[in-house]
Amino acid sequence: MKKRIHYIALITSILVMTMLTMAGCKKNKENEDEASVTPTVTSTPTISPVPTEEVENHENEVRSKITGLWIPKENGNKRPYAIMLNNIKLASPQSGTKEAGILYEALVEGGITRLMGIYEDLNEKRIGSVRSARHYYVSIADEYEAIYVHFGETSYATKKIKELGIDNLSGLTGISDTVFFRDKSIKAPHNAFATKEGILKGTQTKGYSMEYSENYESHFKFYEKDTDLQSKELAEKVTLMFSNYASPYFTYDREKKQYNRFQYDKEHVDYNTGEQLVFKNIIVQFVKEWNIDKNGYQTMELENASGNGYYITNGLKIDITWKKNESTGKMRYYDAQGNELTMNAGKTYIALFPNDRTSDVVLAGNSQ
C-alpha cells in the first residue's frame, strides 16, 4: 500500500513539474512576442567629430624674401648670390639652375640669351657654366643686395659695378681659382664652373657682409595661401620668342599648379639632378632695349624707368606695371589698380623682353 502511495506521489510530482515548465515556456513566449511588438531600445547619442585644420609649425622658420616659402630662420637674413649662367645650346644643360629661387632671362648680343639665377642658399658643388657680366644684370643684382658672381664682364658692366658699389666675385681677378674651376671636357669659354665652397671662401676672402642691410625691404609681396588670379585670360602655354635662336616656352601642369620650362625643343633640365626646371610664377617685364654699340651689345632703360608687363600664375595672366629707381635699388610691380603686386609663394621666372615686340610673347588659350 505504501509503495502505491509513493508511486502516486511520484507521478503527481512529475505532472506538477511538467505543468510548471510548460507555464514558464508560455510566459517566455508571451514576453518574446511582446518584445517583438514594442521593443525597448536604449541608444547612446553619437557625437560627430569636429574637423580641425592642421596647424603648421613654423616656430624656427621665416618667410623667404626671394620665394615667400618657409625657410630656416638662420637663413632668413642672408644675402643672396646673383650668378651669371651660360645659355647657349652648346652649354646646355646648365648645372645648378634648379636651385635658383628666381631665374632671369634677357637678350645679350647675337640673339642669344643669358640667364641670371638669384640663389638664397647654395647646395651644389657645380654651378654654371658661369659667363660674363652685363650692366643691366648688375643693376638687377643690386635690387636684391646680391653678391654678383660672373666670369668676365663688358666695359659697361665694369663701369656699372663701380658706379653701384656692387660686391662681386669675378673670374678675372685673383680669387678666380678660389671660386671657379675649369671642366676640361668642355671647350672654353663655356667650361668655367663655380662651387658652393669656392663662393663662400671667395666671399670671406673679399670681406663681404653675408647679411642684408638693416633697411632692406623684400623685393616681393606674397599671399599667405595659394591664390588664383581674378582673370579670364588663360596662360597655359607661354612662349617667349626672343629671337630665331632662343624661344623658350612654358607649359602649365594643372595638377601640380606649376610651369615646366622648355628650350631648344626639349625639356630644360638641370645637369646636376636631371630634373626639369619648374616655376610657380612667370613675370614678363617689357623694357626699352637697343644696341649700345656696333658689337651688338644690348642696353636697357632700367635706371629710373617704368613700363608694362604680365604676371602669370596658376594658368592665368594679368597685366601689370613696373617702376624702378636705381638710386634706391628699388624695383616694384603693380596690378591694374595700382596696388603693389602680391604673388604666390614659389620660384619665379622673369623675362626682360623688348617692349617693341610684345606680340612675340604668345599666351595659349582664349578668354574663358
Stockholm file with secondary structure:
# STOCKHOLM 1.0

chainA/1-368         MKKRIHYIALITSILVMTMLTMAGCKKNKENEDEASVTPTVTSTPTISPVPTEEVENHENEVRSKITGLWIPKENGNKRPYAIMLNNIKLASPQSGTKEAGILYEALVEGGITRLMGIYEDLNEKRIGSVRSARHYYVSIADEYEAIYVHFGETSYATKKIKELGIDNLSGLTGISDTVFFRDKSIKAPHNAFATKEGILKGTQTKGYSMEYSENYESHFKFYEKDTDLQSKELAEKVTLMFSNYASPYFTYDREKKQYNRFQYDKEHVDYNTGEQLVFKNIIVQFVKEWNIDKNGYQTMELENASGNGYYITNGLKIDITWKKNESTGKMRYYDAQGNELTMNAGKTYIALFPNDRTSDVVLAGNSQ
#=GR chainA/1-368 SS CHHHHHHHHHHHHHHHHHHHHHHHHHHHHHHHHHHHHSCCCCCCCCCCCCCCCCCCCCTTEEECTTTCSEEEGGGTTBCCEEEEECCSGGGCSCBSGGGCSEEEEEECGGGCEEEEEEESSCCCSCEECBCCBCHHHHHHHHHTTCEEEESCBCHHHHHHHHHHTCCEEETTSTTHHHHEEECTTSCTTTTEEECHHHHHHHHHHHTCCCBCCTTCCCSCEECSSCCCCSCCCBCSEEEECCCSSCCCEEEEETTTTEEEEEETTEECBCTTTCCBCEESEEEEEEECEEECSTTCCEEECCTEEEEEEEEEETTEEEEEEEEEETTTTEEEEECTTSCBCEECSSCEEEEEEETTCGGGEEECSCCC
#=GC SS_cons         CHHHHHHHHHHHHHHHHHHHHHHHHHHHHHHHHHHHHSCCCCCCCCCCCCCCCCCCCCTTEEECTTTCSEEEGGGTTBCCEEEEECCSGGGCSCBSGGGCSEEEEEECGGGCEEEEEEESSCCCSCEECBCCBCHHHHHHHHHTTCEEEESCBCHHHHHHHHHHTCCEEETTSTTHHHHEEECTTSCTTTTEEECHHHHHHHHHHHTCCCBCCTTCCCSCEECSSCCCCSCCCBCSEEEECCCSSCCCEEEEETTTTEEEEEETTEECBCTTTCCBCEESEEEEEEECEEECSTTCCEEECCTEEEEEEEEEETTEEEEEEEEEETTTTEEEEECTTSCBCEECSSCEEEEEEETTCGGGEEECSCCC
//
